[in-house]
Amino acid sequence: MLLAGATAATSSQPLLDSGYRDMYNLNFPHAHSTFTEYERAYPQDPLGHVSNAAAYLFSEFDRLRVLEFDLFTADSRFESRPKTSADPAVKKSFDEELAAGDAIANERLSKSPNDTNALFALILANGLRGDYASLIEKRNLAGLGYMKSSRGLAERLLTLDPTCYDAYLAVGVENYLLGINAAPVRWFLRITGAQTDKQQGIEKLKLTATKGHYLAPFARLLLAVAAMRDKDSNTARSLLQGLAAEFSQNGLYKKELARIP
């Protein structure tokens, strides 16, 4: 069952819109306050809790400088990255918000298996867990497992609602990130059930970047990273300029713009 006034899994809700804008602007205290307000206003919507978890993850990304491009554009640097010093209090809050979101989403799905809001919340929750596992804890296999779960749920949701463009992010991330591995690695990943089509990954990320809602800015950032890996400075510059203009308090975009030759 959709929320009052909602028409799809990622329909606009003013409080959520405000919270995500604050998150992308690195104003994490205000994002948490807004998402908590949404949780109180809509206690049966799991997306409030999952969105709050996203703000905790992005705060750690910012503190630990996880999303800086040189980490992702040089494979050797990524593979040799040190395990970061996670904040245990943030991890506790992150896990609690995801657990609360899971409980609400699974309860809704037990009553209505095609509940698109609940499915989207689980897609996002698994993606967040995968990002935390791989990018903060350096547990790549665990991250892969969450990534595959998120993609499988996304495919299920997209059969119900192909216009839920935020859900394409999960499909795009798996295909792109695994598709840039060497051929023997891609072969091994495919026999485990993973999807490894780099070009399909780019196309799905573009769908989220151009037509998505809450996750569109993140998809644009990932496309900028992809463009830098492909030595496509013009595309990376254009994407980062748009992000910097839209989220002026986020210094990452300006910093990465200055690095583009």
N, C-alpha and C positions, 0 to 999 in steps of 0.2 A: 504494500500500500504506500503510495506516495504521500509526502507531506502536503498539508494545505497550501495551495498556490503553486505547487511544484508540478512540472510536466514531464520531467525526465530525470535520469540519475544525477545529472550535473546541472540542474536548473539553477538559475540565479537566486540566491538568498542574500539579502543585503548584509547581514552579519557575517556570513561566510565570506562574501566578497571582500568586506573590510578586513577580516582577519588574514586572508591570503595576501591582500595588498600589503598589509603591515609586515607579514612574514617575508615577502620578496624584497621589502625595503629594509629588512634587518631590524625592524622594531619589534623584537620578540616579546617584551613585556606586554605591549598593547595587543599583539596578536593573541597571546594566551588569555588575556582579559576578555577579548572579543569572543574567542572560541568557547570559553567557559560560560559566557553569557548565552551563547547559542545552545550549549548543552542544557542549561537551565530552562530555556524557552522551548526547546524541542527534545525532551528527554528520550523519546522513542526513535530519534534519528542517530544512527551510529556515526554519521559523518562528522559530527561535532567533536567527538572524542578522537577520531582518527586524524582530523585536521589539527587538533591540539598536539597530537603526537608528531605530526609533520613539523610543526613549529619547534618542538624540542630537537628533532633531528637537524633541522636547518641551523638552529643555534649552535649545535656542536660542529656542524660543517663550517660555520663562520669562525668559531673560536679556534678550530684546529686547522683552518685554511685548506680544507679538504678539496674544495672545488676550483682551486687555481689551475689554470690550463696546462702548465708545464708538467703537472703530475700525470695528465691524461694523454698528452700528445707525444710523450716519450715512453715507450713500452718498458724500457729498462728501468726508468725512474719509478714507474708504477709498480713493477714487480719487486723492486728493492725497497719500497716505501716502508718505513718503520711502523710498528703497531702503535697507534695513538694512545694518549692518556685520556680515556673517557672519563667524564664527570659522573660518578656513581649516583648522585642525586638526580641528574638529568636522565640517566638510564632508567632509574626507578620510575620516574614520572612518565617517561616514554612508554615503558612496558605496561604501566597501569592504565594509561589512556587507550593503548591498543587492546588490552584485555577487556576493558569496558566496551569498546566499540565492537569487538568480536562477539561478545555476549549478546548485545542488542541485535546485531546483524543476523546471527545464527538463530535467535529467537524469531525474528521476523521471517526468515527463510523457512523455518519449520512450519509456519502458518501459510506462507505464500512463497513457493519455490522460485517464482519469477519476479520477486521483488527487486527491481533494478537499483534502488537506493542502497539496499543491503549488499547486493553483489558488488557495487562500485566501492563501498566502504571496505569490503574484504580485499578487493583488488589493490586498493591503495595501502591497506594495512600490510599486506604481504610484500608489496614493493618497498615500503619503508623499512620493514624488518630486513629485507635483503640488502638495502643500502647500508643499514647500520652494521650488519654482519660483515659485509665485504669492505666497506670504506672506512669504518672506524675500528672494528675488531680484527680486520684482516682474516676473516673466516670465509674464504672464497667459495668453498663447496657449500657451506650453509647458505651463503648469499645466492648461489645458483639454484638451490632448492626453492627458496622463496620466490626467486624470479620466475621459475617455471610454474609455480602455483599461481602467481599473479597473472601470468599470461594465459593459463588455462581458464581461470575465472573470467578474464577479459574476453576471451573468445566466446564463452557462454553468454556473457552479457551482450556482446555485439550481435549475436544471433537474435536476441530479443529486441535490441534497439541499436541498429547500425549508426544512428546519429549521436550516440554517446561518445563524442570524439575524444574526451579525456581518457577513455579506456584503451584507445589505440596506443597510448604511451607504453603500456605494459608489453604489448606485442612488439612495438618498435625497439624498445630497450633490449629485450632478449635477442632479437635478430641482429641488431647492430653490434652490440657488445660482443656477442659470441661469433658474429660473422667476420670480425676483424682478426680472429685467431688464424694461425697457420692451418693449412689444409688437413694435416693429420689430426689436429686438435678438433677442428670442425667435424671431421668424420666421427671421432669418439663422442663428441657432444651430441651429434644427431642420433647415434644408436642409444643414447640415454634418454631420448625423447625431447631434447632441446631443439630450438629453431635457430638456424645460423645463417640466414639470408641477409647479408649486409644491406643490399639495395632495398629489399622489402622493409628492413628496419628503418632506413632513411625515409621511405614513403610514408610509413605509419607515423613516424615522428613529425613529419610535415603536416599530417592531418590534425594532430593534436596542436601543433604550433599555430596553425592558421584557423582552425575551427573549434579548438578546445576551449575550456572555460577556466577552471581552477589550475589546471596543469599546463596551460599554454606557455606561460613564461619559462617554466622549467624545460619544456620541450625545445623552445627556442635556444636556451642555453646549451642543451645537448647538441643541437644542430650546429651551433657555433663551434663547439669542440670538434665535431666531426669535420667541419669545414677546415679548421686549422690542421687537423691530421692529414687532410687531403691537399694541403698547401693552397687552399682557396681563400686567400686573404680578403677578397672583395665580399664574399658571402658572410664570412665571419664578422667583418667590420660592420656590414649592414645590420646583421642580427644584434650585435652588441650595442650599436648606436641606438636602435629602437628600445632595447632593454634599459639602457642608461637614461634615455629620455623619459621612459615610463616610470622607472623606479630610481629616482634621483638620489635617494639616500643610500643606495647600495653601491659602495665604492668598488666592488669586484668588477663590475662591467667596465667602468672607466679604466681601472688598472689593466685589464686584459686588452682593452682597446689600445692603450699606449704601447703594448708589446707587439702589435701587429706591424710588420714592416711596410 
